[in-house]
Amino acid sequence: MTSHGGQIQVEYHARDQPARPLEQPAKAGARDPTTLPPGQRVLAVEDNPEILRSLVDPLRESGCQGIEAADDLTALARIEMESFDLVLADMAMPRAAGWQVATACRERFPAAPTR
């Protein structure tokens, strides 16, 4: 998904083969760019509860503070009152959609990268 600057990696395993972690070449002193440092505050905005949980649970397991917003209005209210290191927003929600959330983030946190 290059238009948003993100990356998704998928590995297929046949049913008779056990899944194993993806192997990435280790670089001396390099931090894994696919992980966030523990303690990061991440707001996940998603109207589908199953998808929201699939976003937030791994963040919490890795030591981040995964904060949930089940709709755009909740997200906009939280952005006004709180500070976040990262916001993950569904771009196709029923009402205002993620674009309004992204705009609010740019206004509230101008130094933070927004894609």
Contacts in CASP RR format, 6 or more apart in sequence:
PFRMAT RR
TARGET T0000
AUTHOR 0000-0000-0000
METHOD contacts of the structure
MODEL  1
MTSHGGQIQVEYHARDQPARPLEQPAKAGARDPTTLPPGQRVLAVEDNPE
ILRSLVDPLRESGCQGIEAADDLTALARIEMESFDLVLADMAMPRAAGWQ
VATACRERFPAAPTR
1 7 0 8 1.000
1 8 0 8 1.000
4 115 0 8 1.000
5 115 0 8 1.000
6 115 0 8 1.000
9 22 0 8 1.000
11 19 0 8 1.000
11 22 0 8 1.000
13 19 0 8 1.000
13 20 0 8 1.000
24 32 0 8 1.000
31 37 0 8 1.000
35 62 0 8 1.000
36 42 0 8 1.000
36 59 0 8 1.000
36 62 0 8 1.000
36 64 0 8 1.000
36 85 0 8 1.000
36 86 0 8 1.000
38 62 0 8 1.000
38 63 0 8 1.000
38 64 0 8 1.000
39 63 0 8 1.000
39 64 0 8 1.000
39 65 0 8 1.000
40 64 0 8 1.000
40 65 0 8 1.000
40 85 0 8 1.000
40 86 0 8 1.000
41 64 0 8 1.000
41 65 0 8 1.000
41 66 0 8 1.000
41 67 0 8 1.000
41 82 0 8 1.000
41 83 0 8 1.000
41 84 0 8 1.000
41 85 0 8 1.000
41 86 0 8 1.000
42 59 0 8 1.000
42 64 0 8 1.000
42 65 0 8 1.000
42 66 0 8 1.000
42 67 0 8 1.000
42 84 0 8 1.000
42 85 0 8 1.000
42 86 0 8 1.000
42 87 0 8 1.000
42 88 0 8 1.000
43 66 0 8 1.000
43 67 0 8 1.000
43 69 0 8 1.000
43 75 0 8 1.000
43 78 0 8 1.000
43 79 0 8 1.000
43 82 0 8 1.000
43 84 0 8 1.000
43 86 0 8 1.000
43 87 0 8 1.000
43 88 0 8 1.000
44 52 0 8 1.000
44 55 0 8 1.000
44 56 0 8 1.000
44 59 0 8 1.000
44 66 0 8 1.000
44 67 0 8 1.000
44 68 0 8 1.000
44 69 0 8 1.000
44 87 0 8 1.000
44 88 0 8 1.000
45 69 0 8 1.000
45 71 0 8 1.000
45 72 0 8 1.000
45 74 0 8 1.000
45 75 0 8 1.000
45 87 0 8 1.000
45 88 0 8 1.000
45 89 0 8 1.000
45 90 0 8 1.000
45 93 0 8 1.000
45 98 0 8 1.000
45 101 0 8 1.000
46 52 0 8 1.000
46 55 0 8 1.000
46 69 0 8 1.000
46 70 0 8 1.000
46 88 0 8 1.000
46 89 0 8 1.000
46 90 0 8 1.000
46 93 0 8 1.000
47 70 0 8 1.000
47 71 0 8 1.000
47 90 0 8 1.000
47 93 0 8 1.000
47 94 0 8 1.000
48 90 0 8 1.000
49 70 0 8 1.000
51 90 0 8 1.000
52 68 0 8 1.000
52 70 0 8 1.000
55 88 0 8 1.000
56 66 0 8 1.000
56 67 0 8 1.000
56 68 0 8 1.000
59 65 0 8 1.000
59 66 0 8 1.000
60 66 0 8 1.000
67 78 0 8 1.000
67 82 0 8 1.000
67 84 0 8 1.000
69 75 0 8 1.000
69 78 0 8 1.000
71 93 0 8 1.000
71 94 0 8 1.000
71 95 0 8 1.000
72 89 0 8 1.000
72 93 0 8 1.000
72 95 0 8 1.000
72 96 0 8 1.000
72 97 0 8 1.000
72 98 0 8 1.000
72 100 0 8 1.000
72 101 0 8 1.000
73 95 0 8 1.000
73 96 0 8 1.000
75 87 0 8 1.000
75 89 0 8 1.000
75 98 0 8 1.000
75 101 0 8 1.000
75 104 0 8 1.000
76 96 0 8 1.000
76 100 0 8 1.000
76 101 0 8 1.000
76 104 0 8 1.000
78 84 0 8 1.000
79 87 0 8 1.000
79 101 0 8 1.000
79 104 0 8 1.000
79 105 0 8 1.000
79 108 0 8 1.000
80 104 0 8 1.000
80 108 0 8 1.000
83 109 0 8 1.000
84 105 0 8 1.000
84 109 0 8 1.000
85 112 0 8 1.000
87 101 0 8 1.000
87 102 0 8 1.000
87 105 0 8 1.000
89 98 0 8 1.000
89 101 0 8 1.000
89 102 0 8 1.000
90 97 0 8 1.000
90 98 0 8 1.000
91 97 0 8 1.000
91 98 0 8 1.000
91 99 0 8 1.000
92 98 0 8 1.000
102 114 0 8 1.000
105 112 0 8 1.000
105 114 0 8 1.000
106 112 0 8 1.000
106 114 0 8 1.000
END
